Amino acid sequence: MTPLHRIGDFLRHALGEIPIPLVRILFVGSFIVLLIWVLLLPRSATTAPNGSGRAGDNLKTGAVVTLVIQILIYSIL
């Protein structure tokens, strides 16, 4: 058995001890933190400098919708 096998076995055992509900909370929590960050971005950072002011020019709207959908899906699964 090589040293890499020992390291791999150690990591597999250590990561196997982490409870799945905790992993789920951390995974969904990362999307929630990202959603908060996107919501706090200034409008100038999410629109094109020469934007026409249309509703589709702000990228924040699409990002928020996408993140909310992902949070809902991963919360249910």
All heavy atoms as a GROMACS GRO file, in nm:
protein
  589
    1MET      N    1   0.085  -0.117   0.000
    1MET     CA    2   0.000   0.000   0.000
    1MET      C    3   0.090   0.124   0.000
    1MET      O    4   0.175   0.142   0.084
    1MET     CB    5  -0.088  -0.002   0.125
    1MET     CG    6  -0.201   0.090   0.119
    1MET     SD    7  -0.329   0.016   0.221
    1MET     CE    8  -0.414   0.146   0.282
    2THR      N    9   0.066   0.212  -0.096
    2THR     CA   10   0.150   0.332  -0.111
    2THR      C   11   0.103   0.441  -0.015
    2THR      O   12  -0.008   0.434   0.040
    2THR     CB   13   0.143   0.384  -0.255
    2THR    OG1   14   0.010   0.433  -0.278
    2THR    CG2   15   0.179   0.278  -0.356
    3PRO      N   16   0.186   0.542   0.007
    3PRO     CA   17   0.143   0.653   0.093
    3PRO      C   18   0.017   0.724   0.042
    3PRO      O   19  -0.064   0.772   0.121
    3PRO     CB   20   0.263   0.748   0.090
    3PRO     CG   21   0.380   0.662   0.059
    3PRO     CD   22   0.327   0.553  -0.031
    4LEU      N   23  -0.001   0.727  -0.089
    4LEU     CA   24  -0.122   0.790  -0.143
    4LEU      C   25  -0.247   0.711  -0.105
    4LEU      O   26  -0.354   0.770  -0.082
    4LEU     CB   27  -0.111   0.804  -0.295
    4LEU     CG   28  -0.013   0.910  -0.344
    4LEU    CD1   29  -0.009   0.910  -0.497
    4LEU    CD2   30  -0.050   1.046  -0.293
    5HIS      N   31  -0.236   0.578  -0.098
    5HIS     CA   32  -0.349   0.497  -0.055
    5HIS      C   33  -0.386   0.530   0.090
    5HIS      O   34  -0.503   0.541   0.125
    5HIS     CB   35  -0.317   0.348  -0.066
    5HIS     CG   36  -0.326   0.296  -0.205
    5HIS    ND1   37  -0.215   0.278  -0.283
    5HIS    CD2   38  -0.432   0.259  -0.279
    5HIS    CE1   39  -0.251   0.231  -0.400
    5HIS    NE2   40  -0.384   0.219  -0.401
    6ARG      N   41  -0.286   0.546   0.172
    6ARG     CA   42  -0.311   0.577   0.314
    6ARG      C   43  -0.378   0.715   0.327
    6ARG      O   44  -0.471   0.732   0.406
    6ARG     CB   45  -0.182   0.574   0.393
    6ARG     CG   46  -0.123   0.436   0.402
    6ARG     CD   47   0.006   0.438   0.484
    6ARG     NE   48   0.088   0.324   0.455
    6ARG     CZ   49   0.078   0.207   0.516
    6ARG    NH1   50  -0.012   0.191   0.609
    6ARG    NH2   51   0.158   0.108   0.485
    7ILE      N   52  -0.329   0.812   0.252
    7ILE     CA   53  -0.389   0.946   0.256
    7ILE      C   54  -0.533   0.940   0.205
    7ILE      O   55  -0.623   0.999   0.265
    7ILE     CB   56  -0.305   1.045   0.172
    7ILE    CG1   57  -0.169   1.066   0.237
    7ILE    CG2   58  -0.378   1.178   0.154
    7ILE    CD1   59  -0.070   1.143   0.152
    8GLY      N   60  -0.555   0.868   0.096
    8GLY     CA   61  -0.690   0.855   0.042
    8GLY      C   62  -0.785   0.786   0.138
    8GLY      O   63  -0.900   0.828   0.154
    9ASP      N   64  -0.738   0.680   0.204
    9ASP     CA   65  -0.821   0.611   0.302
    9ASP      C   66  -0.854   0.701   0.420
    9ASP      O   67  -0.966   0.701   0.471
    9ASP     CB   68  -0.752   0.483   0.350
    9ASP     CG   69  -0.752   0.374   0.245
    9ASP    OD1   70  -0.834   0.380   0.152
    9ASP    OD2   71  -0.668   0.281   0.258
   10PHE      N   72  -0.754   0.778   0.465
   10PHE     CA   73  -0.777   0.870   0.576
   10PHE      C   74  -0.882   0.975   0.538
   10PHE      O   75  -0.975   1.002   0.615
   10PHE     CB   76  -0.646   0.939   0.616
   10PHE     CG   77  -0.665   1.050   0.714
   10PHE    CD1   78  -0.690   1.021   0.848
   10PHE    CD2   79  -0.662   1.182   0.674
   10PHE    CE1   80  -0.710   1.124   0.939
   10PHE    CE2   81  -0.681   1.285   0.764
   10PHE     CZ   82  -0.706   1.256   0.897
   11LEU      N   83  -0.868   1.034   0.420
   11LEU     CA   84  -0.964   1.136   0.375
   11LEU      C   85  -1.104   1.077   0.358
   11LEU      O   86  -1.204   1.139   0.396
   11LEU     CB   87  -0.917   1.200   0.245
   11LEU     CG   88  -0.801   1.298   0.257
   11LEU    CD1   89  -0.755   1.343   0.119
   11LEU    CD2   90  -0.839   1.417   0.342
   12ARG      N   91  -1.113   0.958   0.301
   12ARG     CA   92  -1.243   0.893   0.281
   12ARG      C   93  -1.311   0.868   0.415
   12ARG      O   94  -1.430   0.892   0.431
   12ARG     CB   95  -1.226   0.762   0.205
   12ARG     CG   96  -1.359   0.698   0.171
   12ARG     CD   97  -1.348   0.570   0.089
   12ARG     NE   98  -1.237   0.570  -0.003
   12ARG     CZ   99  -1.135   0.482   0.003
   12ARG    NH1  100  -1.132   0.391   0.095
   12ARG    NH2  101  -1.038   0.487  -0.084
   13HIS      N  102  -1.234   0.820   0.511
   13HIS     CA  103  -1.291   0.794   0.643
   13HIS      C  104  -1.332   0.924   0.712
   13HIS      O  105  -1.440   0.933   0.770
   13HIS     CB  106  -1.190   0.717   0.729
   13HIS     CG  107  -1.239   0.690   0.867
   13HIS    ND1  108  -1.342   0.603   0.894
   13HIS    CD2  109  -1.202   0.742   0.986
   13HIS    CE1  110  -1.365   0.602   1.023
   13HIS    NE2  111  -1.281   0.686   1.082
   14ALA      N  112  -1.246   1.025   0.706
   14ALA     CA  113  -1.275   1.152   0.773
   14ALA      C  114  -1.398   1.221   0.712
   14ALA      O  115  -1.485   1.271   0.784
   14ALA     CB  116  -1.154   1.245   0.764
   15LEU      N  117  -1.406   1.222   0.580
   15LEU     CA  118  -1.520   1.286   0.513
   15LEU      C  119  -1.648   1.205   0.528
   15LEU      O  120  -1.758   1.260   0.525
   15LEU     CB  121  -1.489   1.311   0.366
   15LEU     CG  122  -1.378   1.414   0.340
   15LEU    CD1  123  -1.347   1.421   0.191
   15LEU    CD2  124  -1.414   1.550   0.394
   16GLY      N  125  -1.633   1.073   0.544
   16GLY     CA  126  -1.750   0.988   0.565
   16GLY      C  127  -1.814   1.009   0.700
   16GLY      O  128  -1.930   0.972   0.721
   17GLU      N  129  -1.743   1.069   0.794
   17GLU     CA  130  -1.796   1.095   0.928
   17GLU      C  131  -1.880   1.222   0.935
   17GLU      O  132  -1.946   1.247   1.035
   17GLU     CB  133  -1.680   1.105   1.028
   17GLU     CG  134  -1.602   0.976   1.044
   17GLU     CD  135  -1.685   0.864   1.103
   17GLU    OE1  136  -1.765   0.890   1.195
   17GLU    OE2  137  -1.672   0.751   1.054
   18ILE      N  138  -1.875   1.305   0.832
   18ILE     CA  139  -1.953   1.429   0.831
   18ILE      C  140  -2.099   1.395   0.804
   18ILE      O  141  -2.131   1.329   0.705
   18ILE     CB  142  -1.900   1.526   0.723
   18ILE    CG1  143  -1.754   1.560   0.751
   18ILE    CG2  144  -1.985   1.653   0.719
   18ILE    CD1  145  -1.689   1.641   0.641
   19PRO      N  146  -2.190   1.439   0.892
   19PRO     CA  147  -2.331   1.407   0.871
   19PRO      C  148  -2.388   1.476   0.747
   19PRO      O  149  -2.358   1.592   0.720
   19PRO     CB  150  -2.400   1.457   0.998
   19PRO     CG  151  -2.297   1.528   1.078
   19PRO     CD  152  -2.165   1.512   1.014
   20ILE      N  153  -2.469   1.403   0.673
   20ILE     CA  154  -2.526   1.455   0.548
   20ILE      C  155  -2.612   1.580   0.571
   20ILE      O  156  -2.605   1.673   0.492
   20ILE     CB  157  -2.607   1.344   0.476
   20ILE    CG1  158  -2.514   1.232   0.432
   20ILE    CG2  159  -2.684   1.399   0.357
   20ILE    CD1  160  -2.408   1.274   0.333
   21PRO      N  161  -2.692   1.588   0.679
   21PRO     CA  162  -2.769   1.712   0.699
   21PRO      C  163  -2.679   1.836   0.713
   21PRO      O  164  -2.715   1.944   0.667
   21PRO     CB  165  -2.846   1.686   0.828
   21PRO     CG  166  -2.861   1.538   0.832
   21PRO     CD  167  -2.734   1.485   0.774
   22LEU      N  168  -2.562   1.820   0.775
   22LEU     CA  169  -2.470   1.932   0.787
   22LEU      C  170  -2.416   1.973   0.650
   22LEU      O  171  -2.406   2.092   0.619
   22LEU     CB  172  -2.354   1.896   0.879
   22LEU     CG  173  -2.246   2.003   0.897
   22LEU    CD1  174  -2.305   2.129   0.959
   22LEU    CD2  175  -2.131   1.950   0.978
   23VAL      N  176  -2.386   1.876   0.567
   23VAL     CA  177  -2.338   1.905   0.431
   23VAL      C  178  -2.446   1.979   0.353
   23VAL      O  179  -2.418   2.076   0.282
   23VAL     CB  180  -2.297   1.775   0.359
   23VAL    CG1  181  -2.263   1.801   0.214
   23VAL    CG2  182  -2.182   1.708   0.431
   24ARG      N  183  -2.568   1.934   0.368
   24ARG     CA  184  -2.680   1.999   0.298
   24ARG      C  185  -2.697   2.144   0.343
   24ARG      O  186  -2.717   2.235   0.262
   24ARG     CB  187  -2.808   1.921   0.325
   24ARG     CG  188  -2.927   1.971   0.253
   24ARG     CD  189  -3.047   1.888   0.288
   24ARG     NE  190  -3.154   1.910   0.196
   24ARG     CZ  191  -3.266   1.843   0.199
   24ARG    NH1  192  -3.284   1.749   0.286
   24ARG    NH2  193  -3.360   1.870   0.112
   25ILE      N  194  -2.687   2.167   0.474
   25ILE     CA  195  -2.700   2.303   0.528
   25ILE      C  196  -2.588   2.392   0.474
   25ILE      O  197  -2.612   2.506   0.433
   25ILE     CB  198  -2.701   2.300   0.682
   25ILE    CG1  199  -2.832   2.240   0.732
   25ILE    CG2  200  -2.681   2.439   0.740
   25ILE    CD1  201  -2.833   2.209   0.880
   26LEU      N  202  -2.467   2.341   0.473
   26LEU     CA  203  -2.354   2.420   0.423
   26LEU      C  204  -2.368   2.448   0.273
   26LEU      O  205  -2.337   2.557   0.226
   26LEU     CB  206  -2.222   2.348   0.451
   26LEU     CG  207  -2.182   2.341   0.598
   26LEU    CD1  208  -2.058   2.255   0.614
   26LEU    CD2  209  -2.159   2.479   0.654
   27PHE      N  210  -2.416   2.349   0.198
   27PHE     CA  211  -2.430   2.366   0.053
   27PHE      C  212  -2.538   2.469   0.021
   27PHE      O  213  -2.514   2.563  -0.057
   27PHE     CB  214  -2.465   2.230  -0.010
   27PHE     CG  215  -2.466   2.233  -0.160
   27PHE    CD1  216  -2.349   2.246  -0.231
   27PHE    CD2  217  -2.585   2.221  -0.229
   27PHE    CE1  218  -2.349   2.248  -0.369
   27PHE    CE2  219  -2.586   2.223  -0.367
   27PHE     CZ  220  -2.469   2.236  -0.438
   28VAL      N  221  -2.654   2.457   0.083
   28VAL     CA  222  -2.763   2.553   0.060
   28VAL      C  223  -2.724   2.689   0.119
   28VAL      O  224  -2.754   2.794   0.061
   28VAL     CB  225  -2.896   2.502   0.118
   28VAL    CG1  226  -3.005   2.607   0.111
   28VAL    CG2  227  -2.941   2.376   0.044
   29GLY      N  228  -2.653   2.687   0.231
   29GLY     CA  229  -2.608   2.811   0.293
   29GLY      C  230  -2.515   2.891   0.203
   29GLY      O  231  -2.517   3.014   0.204
   30SER      N  232  -2.434   2.820   0.125
   30SER     CA  233  -2.344   2.892   0.033
   30SER      C  234  -2.424   2.967  -0.073
   30SER      O  235  -2.388   3.079  -0.112
   30SER     CB  236  -2.244   2.795  -0.032
   30SER     OG  237  -2.310   2.702  -0.114
   31PHE      N  238  -2.534   2.908  -0.119
   31PHE     CA  239  -2.620   2.978  -0.215
   31PHE      C  240  -2.690   3.097  -0.149
   31PHE      O  241  -2.711   3.200  -0.213
   31PHE     CB  242  -2.724   2.884  -0.276
   31PHE     CG  243  -2.669   2.792  -0.380
   31PHE    CD1  244  -2.665   2.655  -0.358
   31PHE    CD2  245  -2.619   2.841  -0.499
   31PHE    CE1  246  -2.613   2.570  -0.453
   31PHE    CE2  247  -2.567   2.756  -0.595
   31PHE     CZ  248  -2.564   2.620  -0.572
   32ILE      N  249  -2.727   3.084  -0.023
   32ILE     CA  250  -2.792   3.194   0.048
   32ILE      C  251  -2.694   3.310   0.066
   32ILE      O  252  -2.730   3.427   0.046
   32ILE     CB  253  -2.848   3.145   0.183
   32ILE    CG1  254  -2.965   3.048   0.156
   32ILE    CG2  255  -2.893   3.262   0.270
   32ILE    CD1  256  -3.016   2.978   0.280
   33VAL      N  257  -2.570   3.279   0.102
   33VAL     CA  258  -2.467   3.383   0.115
   33VAL      C  259  -2.444   3.452  -0.020
   33VAL      O  260  -2.434   3.575  -0.027
   33VAL     CB  261  -2.336   3.324   0.170
   33VAL    CG1  262  -2.221   3.422   0.158
   33VAL    CG2  263  -2.355   3.280   0.314
   34LEU      N  264  -2.440   3.373  -0.127
   34LEU     CA  265  -2.423   3.430  -0.260
   34LEU      C  266  -2.542   3.519  -0.298
   34LEU      O  267  -2.524   3.626  -0.357
   34LEU     CB  268  -2.405   3.318  -0.362
   34LEU     CG  269  -2.370   3.358  -0.504
   34LEU    CD1  270  -2.238   3.435  -0.508
   34LEU    CD2  271  -2.362   3.234  -0.592
   35LEU      N  272  -2.663   3.477  -0.262
   35LEU     CA  273  -2.782   3.556  -0.289
   35LEU      C  274  -2.776   3.691  -0.216
   35LEU      O  275  -2.806   3.796  -0.274
   35LEU     CB  276  -2.908   3.480  -0.247
   35LEU     CG  277  -3.041   3.554  -0.260
   35LEU    CD1  278  -3.072   3.585  -0.405
   35LEU    CD2  279  -3.152   3.474  -0.196
   36ILE      N  280  -2.734   3.688  -0.090
   36ILE     CA  281  -2.722   3.812  -0.014
   36ILE      C  282  -2.619   3.904  -0.079
   36ILE      O  283  -2.641   4.026  -0.090
   36ILE     CB  284  -2.687   3.781   0.133
   36ILE    CG1  285  -2.805   3.712   0.201
   36ILE    CG2  286  -2.648   3.907   0.208
   36ILE    CD1  287  -2.773   3.653   0.336
   37TRP      N  288  -2.507   3.847  -0.122
   37TRP     CA  289  -2.404   3.927  -0.187
   37TRP      C  290  -2.457   3.991  -0.315
   37TRP      O  291  -2.432   4.109  -0.341
   37TRP     CB  292  -2.282   3.840  -0.217
   37TRP     CG  293  -2.174   3.910  -0.291
   37TRP    CD1  294  -2.094   4.011  -0.244
   37TRP    CD2  295  -2.135   3.888  -0.426
   37TRP    NE1  296  -2.006   4.050  -0.344
   37TRP    CE2  297  -2.029   3.976  -0.455
   37TRP    CE3  298  -2.178   3.800  -0.524
   37TRP    CZ2  299  -1.968   3.980  -0.579
   37TRP    CZ3  300  -2.116   3.803  -0.648
   37TRP    CH2  301  -2.012   3.893  -0.673
   38VAL      N  302  -2.530   3.914  -0.395
   38VAL     CA  303  -2.586   3.968  -0.519
   38VAL      C  304  -2.685   4.080  -0.489
   38VAL      O  305  -2.687   4.183  -0.556
   38VAL     CB  306  -2.652   3.856  -0.603
   38VAL    CG1  307  -2.738   3.912  -0.715
   38VAL    CG2  308  -2.547   3.763  -0.659
   39LEU      N  309  -2.767   4.062  -0.387
   39LEU     CA  310  -2.864   4.165  -0.352
   39LEU      C  311  -2.798   4.293  -0.304
   39LEU      O  312  -2.852   4.403  -0.322
   39LEU     CB  313  -2.961   4.113  -0.245
   39LEU     CG  314  -3.060   4.008  -0.292
   39LEU    CD1  315  -3.136   3.949  -0.174
   39LEU    CD2  316  -3.156   4.066  -0.395
   40LEU      N  317  -2.680   4.282  -0.244
   40LEU     CA  318  -2.610   4.400  -0.193
   40LEU      C  319  -2.525   4.470  -0.298
   40LEU      O  320  -2.474   4.580  -0.272
   40LEU     CB  321  -2.522   4.361  -0.074
   40LEU     CG  322  -2.598   4.315   0.051
   40LEU    CD1  323  -2.501   4.270   0.158
   40LEU    CD2  324  -2.689   4.425   0.102
   41LEU      N  325  -2.510   4.411  -0.415
   41LEU     CA  326  -2.432   4.475  -0.521
   41LEU      C  327  -2.500   4.604  -0.567
   41LEU      O  328  -2.622   4.608  -0.581
   41LEU     CB  329  -2.418   4.382  -0.642
   41LEU     CG  330  -2.319   4.268  -0.631
   41LEU    CD1  331  -2.333   4.176  -0.751
   41LEU    CD2  332  -2.178   4.320  -0.622
   42PRO      N  333  -2.423   4.708  -0.591
   42PRO     CA  334  -2.485   4.832  -0.641
   42PRO      C  335  -2.534   4.814  -0.785
   42PRO      O  336  -2.482   4.733  -0.861
   42PRO     CB  337  -2.372   4.934  -0.634
   42PRO     CG  338  -2.246   4.854  -0.634
   42PRO     CD  339  -2.279   4.722  -0.572
   43ARG      N  340  -2.634   4.890  -0.819
   43ARG     CA  341  -2.693   4.880  -0.954
   43ARG      C  342  -2.589   4.908  -1.062
   43ARG      O  343  -2.591   4.850  -1.169
   43ARG     CB  344  -2.810   4.976  -0.965
   43ARG     CG  345  -2.886   4.963  -1.094
   43ARG     CD  346  -3.008   5.054  -1.094
   43ARG     NE  347  -3.098   5.017  -1.200
   43ARG     CZ  348  -3.197   4.929  -1.189
   43ARG    NH1  349  -3.218   4.870  -1.074
   43ARG    NH2  350  -3.274   4.900  -1.291
   44SER      N  351  -2.494   4.997  -1.033
   44SER     CA  352  -2.392   5.032  -1.132
   44SER      C  353  -2.300   4.913  -1.163
   44SER      O  354  -2.243   4.907  -1.271
   44SER     CB  355  -2.310   5.149  -1.083
   44SER     OG  356  -2.243   5.115  -0.963
   45ALA      N  357  -2.289   4.820  -1.071
   45ALA     CA  358  -2.202   4.704  -1.093
   45ALA      C  359  -2.272   4.594  -1.173
   45ALA      O  360  -2.207   4.502  -1.221
   45ALA     CB  361  -2.156   4.647  -0.960
   46THR      N  362  -2.403   4.603  -1.187
   46THR     CA  363  -2.478   4.497  -1.255
   46THR      C  364  -2.542   4.542  -1.385
   46THR      O  365  -2.618   4.466  -1.444
   46THR     CB  366  -2.585   4.440  -1.161
   46THR    OG1  367  -2.674   4.545  -1.123
   46THR    CG2  368  -2.524   4.378  -1.038
   47THR      N  369  -2.517   4.663  -1.427
   47THR     CA  370  -2.571   4.711  -1.554
   47THR      C  371  -2.456   4.753  -1.645
   47THR      O  372  -2.348   4.788  -1.600
   47THR     CB  373  -2.664   4.832  -1.533
   47THR    OG1  374  -2.594   4.933  -1.464
   47THR    CG2  375  -2.789   4.794  -1.456
   48ALA      N  376  -2.484   4.751  -1.773
   48ALA     CA  377  -2.384   4.794  -1.870
   48ALA      C  378  -2.368   4.946  -1.862
   48ALA      O  379  -2.465   5.018  -1.835
   48ALA     CB  380  -2.426   4.754  -2.011
   49PRO      N  381  -2.247   4.996  -1.885
   49PRO     CA  382  -2.226   5.142  -1.875
   49PRO      C  383  -2.309   5.221  -1.976
   49PRO      O  384  -2.348   5.334  -1.949
   49PRO     CB  385  -2.077   5.161  -1.900
   49PRO     CG  386  -2.019   5.029  -1.929
   49PRO     CD  387  -2.124   4.925  -1.915
   50ASN      N  388  -2.336   5.163  -2.090
   50ASN     CA  389  -2.415   5.234  -2.192
   50ASN      C  390  -2.552   5.170  -2.206
   50ASN      O  391  -2.608   5.165  -2.314
   50ASN     CB  392  -2.341   5.234  -2.326
   50ASN     CG  393  -2.309   5.094  -2.372
   50ASN    OD1  394  -2.339   4.997  -2.303
   50ASN    ND2  395  -2.247   5.083  -2.488
   51GLY      N  396  -2.607   5.120  -2.096
   51GLY     CA  397  -2.738   5.054  -2.099
   51GLY      C  398  -2.849   5.151  -2.134
   51GLY      O  399  -2.842   5.270  -2.110
   52SER      N  400  -2.954   5.097  -2.192
   52SER     CA  401  -3.065   5.180  -2.236
   52SER      C  402  -3.170   5.200  -2.127
   52SER      O  403  -3.270   5.268  -2.149
   52SER     CB  404  -3.131   5.116  -2.359
   52SER     OG  405  -3.182   4.988  -2.325
   53GLY      N  406  -3.149   5.138  -2.010
   53GLY     CA  407  -3.245   5.154  -1.901
   53GLY      C  408  -3.359   5.055  -1.908
   53GLY      O  409  -3.456   5.068  -1.834
   54ARG      N  410  -3.350   4.958  -1.998
   54ARG     CA  411  -3.456   4.856  -2.007
   54ARG      C  412  -3.450   4.766  -1.885
   54ARG      O  413  -3.352   4.760  -1.813
   54ARG     CB  414  -3.438   4.770  -2.132
   54ARG     CG  415  -3.448   4.847  -2.262
   54ARG     CD  416  -3.430   4.755  -2.380
   54ARG     NE  417  -3.338   4.646  -2.344
   54ARG     CZ  418  -3.300   4.551  -2.425
   54ARG    NH1  419  -3.344   4.550  -2.546
   54ARG    NH2  420  -3.219   4.457  -2.386
   55ALA      N  421  -3.558   4.692  -1.864
   55ALA     CA  422  -3.566   4.602  -1.748
   55ALA      C  423  -3.463   4.489  -1.760
   55ALA      O  424  -3.413   4.441  -1.660
   55ALA     CB  425  -3.706   4.545  -1.737
   56GLY      N  426  -3.431   4.446  -1.878
   56GLY     CA  427  -3.338   4.335  -1.898
   56GLY      C  428  -3.192   4.374  -1.886
   56GLY      O  429  -3.104   4.289  -1.892
   57ASP      N  430  -3.164   4.502  -1.871
   57ASP     CA  431  -3.025   4.546  -1.862
   57ASP      C  432  -2.961   4.512  -1.728
   57ASP      O  433  -2.840   4.498  -1.719
   57ASP     CB  434  -3.016   4.697  -1.885
   57ASP     CG  435  -3.032   4.735  -2.031
   57ASP    OD1  436  -3.022   4.644  -2.116
   57ASP    OD2  437  -3.054   4.853  -2.058
   58ASN      N  438  -3.042   4.501  -1.623
   58ASN     CA  439  -2.988   4.474  -1.491
   58ASN      C  440  -2.971   4.323  -1.473
   58ASN      O  441  -3.067   4.248  -1.472
   58ASN     CB  442  -3.082   4.530  -1.384
   58ASN     CG  443  -3.020   4.528  -1.247
   58ASN    OD1  444  -2.909   4.478  -1.230
   58ASN    ND2  445  -3.091   4.581  -1.150
   59LEU      N  446  -2.847   4.279  -1.459
   59LEU     CA  447  -2.818   4.137  -1.444
   59LEU      C  448  -2.856   4.083  -1.307
   59LEU      O  449  -2.866   3.962  -1.289
   59LEU     CB  450  -2.669   4.112  -1.470
   59LEU     CG  451  -2.619   4.150  -1.609
   59LEU    CD1  452  -2.468   4.131  -1.617
   59LEU    CD2  453  -2.689   4.067  -1.714
   60LYS      N  454  -2.877   4.171  -1.213
   60LYS     CA  455  -2.910   4.129  -1.078
   60LYS      C  456  -3.041   4.051  -1.073
   60LYS      O  457  -3.053   3.953  -1.000
   60LYS     CB  458  -2.918   4.251  -0.987
   60LYS     CG  459  -2.929   4.215  -0.840
   60LYS     CD  460  -2.954   4.335  -0.750
   60LYS     CE  461  -2.839   4.429  -0.747
   60LYS     NZ  462  -2.854   4.534  -0.644
   61THR      N  463  -3.138   4.092  -1.152
   61THR     CA  464  -3.270   4.027  -1.151
   61THR      C  465  -3.259   3.880  -1.190
   61THR      O  466  -3.311   3.792  -1.121
   61THR     CB  467  -3.366   4.100  -1.248
   61THR    OG1  468  -3.367   4.238  -1.217
   61THR    CG2  469  -3.505   4.043  -1.238
   62GLY      N  470  -3.190   3.853  -1.298
   62GLY     CA  471  -3.173   3.714  -1.342
   62GLY      C  472  -3.093   3.632  -1.243
   62GLY      O  473  -3.124   3.515  -1.219
   63ALA      N  474  -2.991   3.693  -1.183
   63ALA     CA  475  -2.909   3.621  -1.085
   63ALA      C  476  -2.991   3.586  -0.961
   63ALA      O  477  -2.980   3.476  -0.908
   63ALA     CB  478  -2.788   3.705  -1.048
   64VAL      N  479  -3.074   3.679  -0.916
   64VAL     CA  480  -3.157   3.654  -0.798
   64VAL      C  481  -3.257   3.542  -0.826
   64VAL      O  482  -3.276   3.452  -0.744
   64VAL     CB  483  -3.228   3.783  -0.752
   64VAL    CG1  484  -3.337   3.754  -0.651
   64VAL    CG2  485  -3.127   3.880  -0.694
   65VAL      N  486  -3.322   3.548  -0.940
   65VAL     CA  487  -3.419   3.445  -0.976
   65VAL      C  488  -3.351   3.308  -0.983
   65VAL      O  489  -3.402   3.209  -0.929
   65VAL     CB  490  -3.489   3.479  -1.110
   65VAL    CG1  491  -3.570   3.362  -1.161
   65VAL    CG2  492  -3.576   3.601  -1.094
   66THR      N  493  -3.235   3.301  -1.046
   66THR     CA  494  -3.162   3.176  -1.059
   66THR      C  495  -3.121   3.122  -0.922
   66THR      O  496  -3.136   3.002  -0.894
   66THR     CB  497  -3.038   3.196  -1.147
   66THR    OG1  498  -3.078   3.246  -1.274
   66THR    CG2  499  -2.961   3.068  -1.163
   67LEU      N  500  -3.070   3.208  -0.836
   67LEU     CA  501  -3.027   3.164  -0.704
   67LEU      C  502  -3.145   3.117  -0.619
   67LEU      O  503  -3.134   3.017  -0.547
   67LEU     CB  504  -2.951   3.276  -0.634
   67LEU     CG  505  -2.809   3.298  -0.686
   67LEU    CD1  506  -2.754   3.429  -0.632
   67LEU    CD2  507  -2.720   3.182  -0.648
   68VAL      N  508  -3.257   3.186  -0.626
   68VAL     CA  509  -3.375   3.144  -0.550
   68VAL      C  510  -3.423   3.007  -0.598
   68VAL      O  511  -3.457   2.920  -0.516
   68VAL     CB  512  -3.487   3.250  -0.559
   68VAL    CG1  513  -3.619   3.197  -0.507
   68VAL    CG2  514  -3.447   3.374  -0.484
   69ILE      N  515  -3.424   2.985  -0.728
   69ILE     CA  516  -3.464   2.854  -0.782
   69ILE      C  517  -3.369   2.746  -0.734
   69ILE      O  518  -3.411   2.637  -0.692
   69ILE     CB  519  -3.472   2.858  -0.936
   69ILE    CG1  520  -3.590   2.945  -0.979
   69ILE    CG2  521  -3.483   2.718  -0.994
   69ILE    CD1  522  -3.593   2.974  -1.128
   70GLN      N  523  -3.238   2.773  -0.736
   70GLN     CA  524  -3.141   2.674  -0.689
   70GLN      C  525  -3.158   2.645  -0.541
   70GLN      O  526  -3.150   2.529  -0.498
   70GLN     CB  527  -3.000   2.722  -0.717
   70GLN     CG  528  -2.962   2.712  -0.862
   70GLN     CD  529  -2.821   2.761  -0.887
   70GLN    OE1  530  -2.770   2.846  -0.814
   70GLN    NE2  531  -2.758   2.707  -0.989
   71ILE      N  532  -3.184   2.748  -0.462
   71ILE     CA  533  -3.203   2.728  -0.318
   71ILE      C  534  -3.326   2.641  -0.295
   71ILE      O  535  -3.324   2.548  -0.213
   71ILE     CB  536  -3.215   2.863  -0.245
   71ILE    CG1  537  -3.080   2.934  -0.245
   71ILE    CG2  538  -3.269   2.845  -0.104
   71ILE    CD1  539  -3.085   3.078  -0.199
   72LEU      N  540  -3.434   2.667  -0.367
   72LEU     CA  541  -3.555   2.587  -0.352
   72LEU      C  542  -3.532   2.443  -0.394
   72LEU      O  543  -3.574   2.349  -0.323
   72LEU     CB  544  -3.670   2.648  -0.433
   72LEU     CG  545  -3.725   2.781  -0.381
   72LEU    CD1  546  -3.828   2.837  -0.479
   72LEU    CD2  547  -3.786   2.763  -0.244
   73ILE      N  548  -3.467   2.422  -0.505
   73ILE     CA  549  -3.444   2.286  -0.554
   73ILE      C  550  -3.357   2.207  -0.458
   73ILE      O  551  -3.390   2.094  -0.420
   73ILE     CB  552  -3.381   2.289  -0.695
   73ILE    CG1  553  -3.482   2.334  -0.798
   73ILE    CG2  554  -3.323   2.152  -0.732
   73ILE    CD1  555  -3.424   2.357  -0.936
   74TYR      N  556  -3.246   2.265  -0.414
   74TYR     CA  557  -3.155   2.193  -0.326
   74TYR      C  558  -3.212   2.178  -0.185
   74TYR      O  559  -3.172   2.090  -0.111
   74TYR     CB  560  -3.018   2.258  -0.322
   74TYR     CG  561  -2.942   2.236  -0.452
   74TYR    CD1  562  -2.899   2.343  -0.527
   74TYR    CD2  563  -2.917   2.108  -0.499
   74TYR    CE1  564  -2.829   2.324  -0.646
   74TYR    CE2  565  -2.848   2.089  -0.616
   74TYR     CZ  566  -2.805   2.196  -0.689
   74TYR     OH  567  -2.738   2.176  -0.806
   75SER      N  568  -3.305   2.263  -0.145
   75SER     CA  569  -3.371   2.247  -0.016
   75SER      C  570  -3.468   2.131  -0.018
   75SER      O  571  -3.485   2.060   0.082
   75SER     CB  572  -3.444   2.375   0.024
   75SER     OG  573  -3.353   2.480   0.044
   76ILE      N  574  -3.535   2.112  -0.131
   76ILE     CA  575  -3.632   2.004  -0.144
   76ILE      C  576  -3.562   1.869  -0.161
   76ILE      O  577  -3.604   1.769  -0.102
   76ILE     CB  578  -3.726   2.031  -0.263
   76ILE    CG1  579  -3.812   2.153  -0.234
   76ILE    CG2  580  -3.811   1.909  -0.294
   76ILE    CD1  581  -3.890   2.202  -0.353
   77LEU      N  582  -3.456   1.867  -0.240
   77LEU     CA  583  -3.385   1.741  -0.263
   77LEU      C  584  -3.311   1.707  -0.140
   77LEU      O  585  -3.260   1.637  -0.088
   77LEU     CB  586  -3.291   1.752  -0.382
   77LEU     CG  587  -3.357   1.780  -0.516
   77LEU    CD1  588  -3.250   1.796  -0.624
   77LEU    CD2  589  -3.448   1.667  -0.554
   0.00000   0.00000   0.00000
